[in-house]
Amino acid sequence: MSVVADLLVKISGDSTGLRKELNATKRQINSAFGQEAIKASQASLSHLKYLAAGFLGAGLASVKFAADMEQTEIAFETLLGSAEAALKMVKDLTDFAARTPFQMPGITKSAQQLLAYGFQAESIIPMLTSVGNAISGLGGNEENMQSVIRALGQIQAKGKVSAEEIQQMAEQGINAWKYLADAAGVSIAEVQSLASKGALSSRAAIETIVNGMNQQFKNGMEKQSQSMNGLMSTIKDNVVGAARVIGNDLSDAFDFKDILKDT
């Protein structure tokens, strides 16, 4: 009778005999391989289990990063009107995030805000650079950056300068009234009076404010990128970027899209 059949007979009959057989088998294994070797094998299997789980988790995270980027590309395609323009925008933003203290999600949101307010695609990176330098020079973060972007967008949408948007920028440390006054060669009170009458066009005002930030906060992001937080942000963006590539490869290799469609 085979060992398996013999065990089945014992299971159905005498459980006491089964326990004796199992104990005898255990003693034989310990005798043949040694207790230390068995413990080492068990430990190795345990480590492999956690290692495999780690690889699986990293793979799933990579696929998630790739999926998020695909959603971003679709959103930009809607805003820009073509897949080609969307891919170029995403590439430009990815490069921008990788060399600045700002991370891709915040940069993406700021770019989408600018496009939604009617700014042209070719102006996005220059504007992000200007605002990014200013916010970095002031020790701010993505939230502060988006506040300034929102204020500039509202000026663009209204077609004129109003005190409300200038105040929003002032709250982030941007002295837009001074930029406008200096450019016009008048006092701040005078330029405020002109704005209250709707005499300042949005296009000229935005250009003046952006130039003012460029002059006052030149290379702000570059300096901030060398700080501990800036370096950590840059490393994170680079790691996430590499993970996206892996996620795309995994998705293609295992046909995840087809699998999900069939579920």
C-alpha positions as a Markdown table, in Angstrom:
| # | Residue | x | y | z |
|---|---|---|---|---|
| 1 | Met | 0.0 | 0.0 | 0.0 |
| 2 | Ser | 1.3 | 3.5 | -0.8 |
| 3 | Val | 2.1 | 6.0 | 1.9 |
| 4 | Val | -0.8 | 8.2 | 1.0 |
| 5 | Ala | -3.2 | 5.3 | 0.9 |
| 6 | Asp | -1.9 | 4.1 | 4.2 |
| 7 | Leu | -2.4 | 7.5 | 5.8 |
| 8 | Leu | -6.0 | 7.7 | 4.4 |
| 9 | Val | -6.7 | 4.4 | 6.0 |
| 10 | Lys | -5.4 | 5.5 | 9.3 |
| 11 | Ile | -7.3 | 8.8 | 9.1 |
| 12 | Ser | -10.5 | 7.0 | 8.6 |
| 13 | Gly | -9.7 | 4.5 | 11.3 |
| 14 | Asp | -7.5 | 5.2 | 14.3 |
| 15 | Ser | -6.5 | 8.8 | 14.8 |
| 16 | Thr | -4.1 | 7.8 | 17.6 |
| 17 | Gly | -2.2 | 5.7 | 15.1 |
| 18 | Leu | -2.1 | 8.6 | 12.7 |
| 19 | Arg | -0.5 | 10.8 | 15.3 |
| 20 | Lys | 2.1 | 8.1 | 15.9 |
| 21 | Glu | 2.9 | 7.8 | 12.2 |
| 22 | Leu | 3.2 | 11.6 | 11.8 |
| 23 | Asn | 5.6 | 11.8 | 14.8 |
| 24 | Ala | 7.6 | 9.0 | 13.3 |
| 25 | Thr | 7.8 | 10.7 | 10.0 |
| 26 | Lys | 8.9 | 14.0 | 11.7 |
| 27 | Arg | 11.7 | 12.1 | 13.5 |
| 28 | Gln | 12.8 | 10.6 | 10.2 |
| 29 | Ile | 13.0 | 14.0 | 8.4 |
| 30 | Asn | 14.9 | 15.5 | 11.4 |
| 31 | Ser | 17.3 | 12.5 | 11.3 |
| 32 | Ala | 17.8 | 12.7 | 7.5 |
| 33 | Phe | 18.3 | 16.4 | 7.1 |
| 34 | Gly | 19.1 | 17.7 | 10.6 |
| 35 | Gln | 17.0 | 20.1 | 12.6 |
| 36 | Glu | 19.2 | 23.1 | 11.9 |
| 37 | Ala | 18.9 | 22.6 | 8.2 |
| 38 | Ile | 15.1 | 22.4 | 8.4 |
| 39 | Lys | 14.9 | 25.6 | 10.4 |
| 40 | Ala | 17.2 | 27.3 | 7.9 |
| 41 | Ser | 14.9 | 26.2 | 5.1 |
| 42 | Gln | 11.9 | 27.4 | 6.9 |
| 43 | Ala | 13.5 | 30.8 | 7.4 |
| 44 | Ser | 14.5 | 31.0 | 3.8 |
| 45 | Leu | 11.0 | 30.2 | 2.6 |
| 46 | Ser | 9.7 | 32.9 | 5.0 |
| 47 | His | 12.1 | 35.5 | 3.5 |
| 48 | Leu | 11.2 | 34.5 | 0.0 |
| 49 | Lys | 7.6 | 34.9 | 0.8 |
| 50 | Tyr | 8.1 | 38.5 | 2.0 |
| 51 | Leu | 10.5 | 39.2 | -1.0 |
| 52 | Ala | 7.8 | 37.9 | -3.4 |
| 53 | Ala | 5.2 | 40.0 | -1.7 |
| 54 | Gly | 7.5 | 43.0 | -2.0 |
| 55 | Phe | 8.1 | 42.4 | -5.8 |
| 56 | Leu | 4.3 | 42.0 | -6.3 |
| 57 | Gly | 3.6 | 45.2 | -4.4 |
| 58 | Ala | 6.2 | 47.2 | -6.3 |
| 59 | Gly | 4.8 | 45.8 | -9.6 |
| 60 | Leu | 1.3 | 46.8 | -8.8 |
| 61 | Ala | 2.4 | 50.3 | -7.7 |
| 62 | Ser | 4.3 | 50.7 | -11.0 |
| 63 | Val | 1.2 | 49.8 | -12.9 |
| 64 | Lys | -0.8 | 52.3 | -10.9 |
| 65 | Phe | 1.7 | 55.0 | -11.6 |
| 66 | Ala | 1.5 | 54.2 | -15.3 |
| 67 | Ala | -2.4 | 54.2 | -15.2 |
| 68 | Asp | -2.4 | 57.6 | -13.5 |
| 69 | Met | -0.1 | 59.0 | -16.2 |
| 70 | Glu | -2.4 | 57.6 | -18.9 |
| 71 | Gln | -5.3 | 59.5 | -17.2 |
| 72 | Thr | -3.1 | 62.7 | -17.2 |
| 73 | Glu | -2.4 | 62.3 | -20.9 |
| 74 | Ile | -6.2 | 61.9 | -21.6 |
| 75 | Ala | -6.9 | 65.0 | -19.6 |
| 76 | Phe | -4.3 | 67.1 | -21.5 |
| 77 | Glu | -5.6 | 65.7 | -24.8 |
| 78 | Thr | -9.0 | 67.1 | -24.0 |
| 79 | Leu | -7.5 | 70.5 | -23.0 |
| 80 | Leu | -5.1 | 70.7 | -26.0 |
| 81 | Gly | -7.2 | 69.0 | -28.7 |
| 82 | Ser | -4.7 | 66.4 | -29.8 |
| 83 | Ala | -2.9 | 63.3 | -28.5 |
| 84 | Glu | 0.5 | 64.5 | -29.9 |
| 85 | Ala | 0.2 | 67.8 | -28.1 |
| 86 | Ala | -0.8 | 66.0 | -24.9 |
| 87 | Leu | 2.2 | 63.7 | -25.0 |
| 88 | Lys | 4.6 | 66.6 | -25.5 |
| 89 | Met | 3.0 | 68.5 | -22.6 |
| 90 | Val | 3.3 | 65.5 | -20.3 |
| 91 | Lys | 7.0 | 65.0 | -21.3 |
| 92 | Asp | 7.8 | 68.7 | -20.7 |
| 93 | Leu | 6.1 | 68.7 | -17.3 |
| 94 | Thr | 7.8 | 65.4 | -16.4 |
| 95 | Asp | 11.2 | 67.0 | -17.2 |
| 96 | Phe | 10.2 | 70.1 | -15.3 |
| 97 | Ala | 9.3 | 68.2 | -12.2 |
| 98 | Ala | 12.4 | 66.0 | -12.3 |
| 99 | Arg | 14.7 | 69.1 | -12.1 |
| 100 | Thr | 12.8 | 71.2 | -9.7 |
| 101 | Pro | 11.6 | 71.0 | -6.1 |
| 102 | Phe | 8.0 | 70.5 | -7.2 |
| 103 | Gln | 6.4 | 67.1 | -7.8 |
| 104 | Met | 4.5 | 66.0 | -10.8 |
| 105 | Pro | 0.9 | 65.9 | -9.4 |
| 106 | Gly | 1.1 | 69.6 | -8.3 |
| 107 | Ile | 2.8 | 70.7 | -11.5 |
| 108 | Thr | 0.2 | 68.9 | -13.5 |
| 109 | Lys | -2.6 | 70.6 | -11.7 |
| 110 | Ser | -1.0 | 74.1 | -12.2 |
| 111 | Ala | -0.5 | 73.4 | -15.9 |
| 112 | Gln | -4.1 | 72.3 | -16.3 |
| 113 | Gln | -5.3 | 75.5 | -14.5 |
| 114 | Leu | -3.3 | 77.7 | -16.9 |
| 115 | Leu | -4.7 | 75.9 | -19.9 |
| 116 | Ala | -8.2 | 76.1 | -18.6 |
| 117 | Tyr | -7.8 | 79.8 | -18.1 |
| 118 | Gly | -6.9 | 80.2 | -21.8 |
| 119 | Phe | -3.1 | 80.4 | -21.7 |
| 120 | Gln | -1.3 | 78.9 | -24.8 |
| 121 | Ala | 0.5 | 75.6 | -24.5 |
| 122 | Glu | 3.9 | 77.1 | -25.4 |
| 123 | Ser | 3.6 | 79.6 | -22.4 |
| 124 | Ile | 3.0 | 76.9 | -19.8 |
| 125 | Ile | 6.6 | 75.9 | -18.9 |
| 126 | Pro | 7.8 | 79.6 | -19.0 |
| 127 | Met | 5.0 | 80.6 | -16.6 |
| 128 | Leu | 5.6 | 77.6 | -14.3 |
| 129 | Thr | 9.2 | 78.5 | -14.2 |
| 130 | Ser | 8.5 | 82.1 | -13.3 |
| 131 | Val | 6.0 | 81.3 | -10.6 |
| 132 | Gly | 8.1 | 78.3 | -9.4 |
| 133 | Asn | 11.1 | 80.5 | -9.0 |
| 134 | Ala | 9.1 | 83.0 | -7.0 |
| 135 | Ile | 7.5 | 80.5 | -4.7 |
| 136 | Ser | 10.8 | 78.6 | -4.2 |
| 137 | Gly | 12.5 | 81.9 | -3.3 |
| 138 | Leu | 9.8 | 82.5 | -0.7 |
| 139 | Gly | 10.1 | 78.9 | 0.7 |
| 140 | Gly | 6.6 | 78.0 | -0.5 |
| 141 | Asn | 5.1 | 74.8 | -1.9 |
| 142 | Glu | 2.8 | 73.5 | -4.6 |
| 143 | Glu | -0.3 | 74.9 | -2.8 |
| 144 | Asn | 1.2 | 78.4 | -2.8 |
| 145 | Met | 2.2 | 78.0 | -6.4 |
| 146 | Gln | -1.4 | 77.1 | -7.4 |
| 147 | Ser | -2.7 | 80.2 | -5.6 |
| 148 | Val | -0.5 | 82.4 | -7.7 |
| 149 | Ile | -1.4 | 80.5 | -10.8 |
| 150 | Arg | -5.1 | 80.9 | -10.0 |
| 151 | Ala | -4.8 | 84.6 | -9.5 |
| 152 | Leu | -3.0 | 85.0 | -12.9 |
| 153 | Gly | -5.7 | 82.9 | -14.5 |
| 154 | Gln | -8.4 | 85.0 | -13.0 |
| 155 | Ile | -6.8 | 88.1 | -14.4 |
| 156 | Gln | -6.6 | 86.4 | -17.8 |
| 157 | Ala | -10.3 | 85.4 | -17.6 |
| 158 | Lys | -11.5 | 88.8 | -16.6 |
| 159 | Gly | -9.4 | 90.6 | -19.2 |
| 160 | Lys | -8.4 | 93.2 | -16.7 |
| 161 | Val | -6.5 | 93.7 | -13.4 |
| 162 | Ser | -8.5 | 93.9 | -10.1 |
| 163 | Ala | -7.4 | 94.3 | -6.5 |
| 164 | Glu | -8.8 | 90.9 | -5.6 |
| 165 | Glu | -6.3 | 88.9 | -7.7 |
| 166 | Ile | -3.4 | 91.2 | -6.7 |
| 167 | Gln | -4.3 | 90.6 | -3.1 |
| 168 | Gln | -4.2 | 86.8 | -3.6 |
| 169 | Met | -0.7 | 87.1 | -4.9 |
| 170 | Ala | 0.3 | 89.5 | -2.1 |
| 171 | Glu | -0.8 | 86.8 | 0.4 |
| 172 | Gln | 1.8 | 84.5 | -1.2 |
| 173 | Gly | 4.6 | 87.1 | -1.0 |
| 174 | Ile | 4.3 | 88.4 | -4.6 |
| 175 | Asn | 4.3 | 92.2 | -4.7 |
| 176 | Ala | 2.5 | 92.6 | -8.0 |
| 177 | Trp | 1.4 | 96.2 | -7.4 |
| 178 | Lys | 5.1 | 97.2 | -7.2 |
| 179 | Tyr | 5.9 | 95.4 | -10.4 |
| 180 | Leu | 3.1 | 97.2 | -12.2 |
| 181 | Ala | 3.9 | 100.6 | -10.7 |
| 182 | Asp | 7.6 | 100.3 | -11.6 |
| 183 | Ala | 6.9 | 99.3 | -15.2 |
| 184 | Ala | 4.4 | 102.2 | -15.6 |
| 185 | Gly | 6.7 | 104.7 | -13.9 |
| 186 | Val | 4.0 | 105.7 | -11.4 |
| 187 | Ser | 3.3 | 105.2 | -7.7 |
| 188 | Ile | 1.5 | 102.1 | -6.3 |
| 189 | Ala | -1.5 | 104.4 | -5.4 |
| 190 | Glu | -1.6 | 105.6 | -9.0 |
| 191 | Val | -1.5 | 102.1 | -10.5 |
| 192 | Gln | -4.2 | 101.0 | -8.1 |
| 193 | Ser | -6.4 | 103.9 | -9.3 |
| 194 | Leu | -5.8 | 102.8 | -12.9 |
| 195 | Ala | -6.8 | 99.3 | -12.1 |
| 196 | Ser | -10.0 | 100.4 | -10.3 |
| 197 | Lys | -11.0 | 102.1 | -13.5 |
| 198 | Gly | -10.3 | 99.0 | -15.6 |
| 199 | Ala | -7.4 | 100.8 | -17.4 |
| 200 | Leu | -4.9 | 97.9 | -17.0 |
| 201 | Ser | -5.2 | 95.2 | -19.6 |
| 202 | Ser | -4.8 | 91.6 | -18.5 |
| 203 | Arg | -2.2 | 90.7 | -21.1 |
| 204 | Ala | 0.2 | 93.5 | -20.4 |
| 205 | Ala | -0.3 | 93.1 | -16.6 |
| 206 | Ile | 0.4 | 89.4 | -16.6 |
| 207 | Glu | 3.5 | 89.9 | -18.7 |
| 208 | Thr | 4.7 | 92.7 | -16.3 |
| 209 | Ile | 4.1 | 90.5 | -13.2 |
| 210 | Val | 5.8 | 87.5 | -14.7 |
| 211 | Asn | 8.8 | 89.7 | -15.6 |
| 212 | Gly | 8.9 | 91.1 | -12.1 |
| 213 | Met | 9.0 | 87.7 | -10.6 |
| 214 | Asn | 11.8 | 86.7 | -13.0 |
| 215 | Gln | 13.9 | 89.6 | -12.0 |
| 216 | Gln | 13.3 | 89.3 | -8.2 |
| 217 | Phe | 13.4 | 85.5 | -7.9 |
| 218 | Lys | 15.8 | 84.4 | -10.6 |
| 219 | Asn | 17.0 | 80.8 | -10.2 |
| 220 | Gly | 14.8 | 80.3 | -7.1 |
| 221 | Met | 14.0 | 76.7 | -8.0 |
| 222 | Glu | 17.6 | 75.9 | -8.7 |
| 223 | Lys | 18.7 | 77.0 | -5.3 |
| 224 | Gln | 15.8 | 75.3 | -3.5 |
| 225 | Ser | 16.5 | 72.1 | -5.4 |
| 226 | Gln | 19.8 | 71.8 | -3.6 |
| 227 | Ser | 18.1 | 71.8 | -0.2 |
| 228 | Met | 17.3 | 68.5 | 1.6 |
| 229 | Asn | 13.6 | 68.8 | 0.8 |
| 230 | Gly | 14.4 | 69.7 | -2.8 |
| 231 | Leu | 16.7 | 66.8 | -3.3 |
| 232 | Met | 14.2 | 64.4 | -1.8 |
| 233 | Ser | 11.5 | 65.8 | -4.1 |
| 234 | Thr | 13.7 | 65.4 | -7.2 |
| 235 | Ile | 14.6 | 61.8 | -6.2 |
| 236 | Lys | 11.0 | 60.9 | -5.7 |
| 237 | Asp | 10.0 | 62.3 | -9.1 |
| 238 | Asn | 12.8 | 60.3 | -10.8 |
| 239 | Val | 11.9 | 57.1 | -9.0 |
| 240 | Val | 8.2 | 57.5 | -9.8 |
| 241 | Gly | 9.1 | 58.2 | -13.4 |
| 242 | Ala | 11.2 | 55.0 | -13.6 |
| 243 | Ala | 8.3 | 53.1 | -12.0 |
| 244 | Arg | 5.9 | 54.4 | -14.7 |
| 245 | Val | 8.1 | 53.0 | -17.4 |
| 246 | Ile | 8.2 | 49.6 | -15.6 |
| 247 | Gly | 4.4 | 49.8 | -15.1 |
| 248 | Asn | 3.8 | 50.4 | -18.8 |
| 249 | Asp | 6.1 | 47.4 | -19.7 |
| 250 | Leu | 4.2 | 45.2 | -17.2 |
| 251 | Ser | 0.9 | 46.3 | -18.5 |
| 252 | Asp | 1.9 | 45.5 | -22.1 |
| 253 | Ala | 3.5 | 42.2 | -21.1 |
| 254 | Phe | 0.5 | 40.9 | -19.3 |
| 255 | Asp | -2.2 | 42.6 | -21.4 |
| 256 | Phe | -3.8 | 44.1 | -18.3 |
| 257 | Lys | -6.2 | 46.2 | -20.3 |
| 258 | Asp | -7.6 | 43.2 | -22.1 |
| 259 | Ile | -7.9 | 41.3 | -18.8 |
| 260 | Leu | -9.7 | 44.2 | -17.2 |
| 261 | Lys | -12.1 | 44.5 | -20.2 |
| 262 | Asp | -13.0 | 40.8 | -19.9 |
| 263 | Thr | -13.7 | 41.0 | -16.2 |
